[in-house]
């Protein structure tokens, strides 16, 4: 079925005919008779069971301009939320919906199960109740990310996408999701951030180890959970290219950026982050 891409709208401008809003936010006039536009939009909206006769060229023009949704249907995915507390609960709630089956898992038990599964892949007696068969694991910490997250960096090698969210003071940290083997994992994020801290790296490392209590509330949880859920759903829908347009600047792909959210201003800063080469000291 042909459908307009999300964000694309066709509407009437009083006294000036039809117009279209692109997904990028750009507005354009539509130089077609009103009856033709109405027939097309009924078809695109799913109101008519069959395509409008005689309008194949117009339908083709919409498709060629990129106004029709050609993305594959979202996959059905199982998501394990690893972590406890209000923020983890908010993430699970934000992920709930069509296409995603959400379950909770204690981080320590998941780390143990993942390590066991990694070393016993050939053993048919390995633990099968480990949630290591999830399509996605979202690790959530309402405080600095624990170093034990590095033990889960092997998940992409097992076909599991690996998402991570933590909080440092009044900043939310969304690490780049690791989807394929070789993507930046938590160990890469720690190494890059310590290197960027320069002479202050002992302080940053001590702060992470101290894992101080973070003052967050329901509004903070909702904001961070929505951002993480958007990344997971984009992955599930097969989106490879970040949206750009007139209303937003060019975006870094999620797999190549560390996102920092200021919980007091809701400002978002995306920092480019690549995996650390294997030859690095």
Residue pairs with C-beta under 8 A, 6 or more apart in sequence:
1 46
2 43
2 44
2 51
2 59
2 62
2 63
2 68
3 44
3 45
3 46
3 68
3 69
4 10
4 44
4 45
4 62
4 67
4 68
4 69
5 23
5 66
5 67
5 68
5 69
6 23
6 69
7 21
7 22
7 23
7 24
7 25
8 20
8 21
8 22
8 23
8 67
9 20
9 21
10 18
10 19
10 20
10 30
10 37
10 40
10 41
10 44
11 18
11 19
11 20
11 21
12 18
12 19
12 34
13 19
13 29
16 29
17 29
17 30
17 31
17 34
18 29
18 30
18 32
18 34
18 37
19 27
19 28
19 29
19 30
20 27
20 28
20 29
20 30
20 67
21 27
22 28
22 67
22 245
23 243
23 245
24 243
24 244
24 245
24 246
24 247
25 245
25 246
25 247
25 248
26 245
26 246
30 37
32 40
32 58
36 55
36 58
39 48
39 52
39 55
40 52
40 55
40 58
40 59
40 62
42 48
42 52
43 50
43 51
43 52
43 59
44 62
44 68
51 59
52 59
62 68
63 70
71 237
71 238
71 239
72 237
72 238
74 98
74 99
74 233
74 236
74 237
74 238
75 99
75 135
75 236
75 237
75 238
76 99
76 100
76 101
77 99
77 100
77 101
77 135
77 136
77 236
78 100
78 101
78 103
78 133
78 134
78 135
78 136
79 95
79 100
79 101
79 102
79 103
79 134
79 135
79 136
79 137
79 138
79 232
80 103
80 104
80 105
80 110
80 131
80 134
80 136
80 137
80 138
81 88
81 91
81 92
81 95
81 102
81 103
81 104
81 105
81 138
81 140
82 88
82 105
82 106
82 107
82 110
82 137
82 138
82 139
82 140
82 152
83 91
83 107
83 139
83 140
83 141
83 142
84 104
84 106
84 107
85 140
85 142
86 142
86 216
86 218
86 221
87 140
87 141
87 142
87 165
87 167
87 216
87 220
87 221
87 224
87 225
88 104
88 140
88 142
89 221
90 218
90 221
90 222
90 224
90 225
91 138
91 140
91 165
91 224
91 225
91 228
91 229
92 102
92 104
93 225
94 222
94 225
94 226
94 228
94 229
95 102
95 138
95 229
95 232
95 233
96 102
99 233
99 236
100 232
100 233
100 236
103 131
103 134
105 131
105 137
107 139
107 146
107 148
108 148
110 130
110 131
110 132
110 137
110 152
111 148
111 151
111 152
113 127
113 130
113 131
113 132
114 130
114 132
114 151
114 152
114 154
114 155
115 151
116 126
116 127
116 130
117 126
117 127
117 130
117 132
117 158
118 154
118 158
120 126
131 137
132 155
132 158
132 160
133 160
134 160
135 159
135 160
135 161
136 160
136 161
136 162
136 163
136 232
136 235
136 236
137 152
137 155
137 160
137 161
137 162
137 163
138 163
138 164
138 165
138 228
138 232
139 145
139 149
139 152
139 162
139 163
139 164
139 165
139 186
140 165
140 166
140 228
141 165
141 166
141 167
142 167
142 214
142 216
143 166
143 167
143 168
143 211
143 212
143 213
143 214
144 166
144 167
144 168
144 207
144 208
144 210
144 211
144 212
145 164
145 166
145 173
145 175
145 186
145 189
145 190
145 208
146 211
147 190
147 208
147 209
149 164
149 186
150 185
150 186
150 187
150 190
152 162
152 185
152 186
153 162
153 178
153 185
153 186
153 187
153 188
155 161
155 162
155 178
156 162
156 178
156 179
156 180
156 181
156 182
156 183
156 185
157 181
161 177
161 178
161 179
161 232
161 235
162 177
162 178
162 179
162 183
162 185
163 175
163 177
163 228
163 231
163 232
164 174
164 175
164 177
164 186
164 189
165 172
165 173
165 174
165 175
165 224
165 228
166 172
166 173
166 175
167 173
167 214
167 216
167 220
167 224
167 263
168 207
168 214
169 214
170 215
170 262
170 263
170 264
171 260
171 261
171 262
171 263
172 220
172 223
172 224
172 227
172 259
172 260
172 261
172 263
173 258
173 259
173 260
173 261
174 224
174 227
174 228
174 231
174 258
174 259
174 260
174 261
175 184
175 186
175 189
175 258
176 183
176 184
176 189
176 254
176 255
176 256
176 257
176 258
176 273
177 183
177 231
177 232
177 235
177 254
177 255
178 184
178 185
178 255
179 235
179 255
182 275
183 255
183 275
184 192
184 255
184 256
184 273
184 274
184 275
184 276
185 275
187 276
188 273
188 274
188 275
188 276
189 258
189 273
190 208
191 276
191 280
192 258
192 273
192 274
192 276
193 204
193 258
194 201
194 204
194 205
195 201
197 203
197 204
216 263
220 263
223 261
223 263
223 266
224 261
224 263
227 259
227 261
227 268
231 254
234 254
235 254
240 253
241 253
242 250
242 251
242 252
242 253
242 254
243 251
244 250
244 251
251 270
252 270
252 272
256 272
256 273
256 274
257 270
257 271
257 272
257 273
258 270
258 271
258 272
258 273
259 268
259 269
259 270
259 271
260 268
260 269
260 270
260 271
261 267
261 268
262 268
262 269
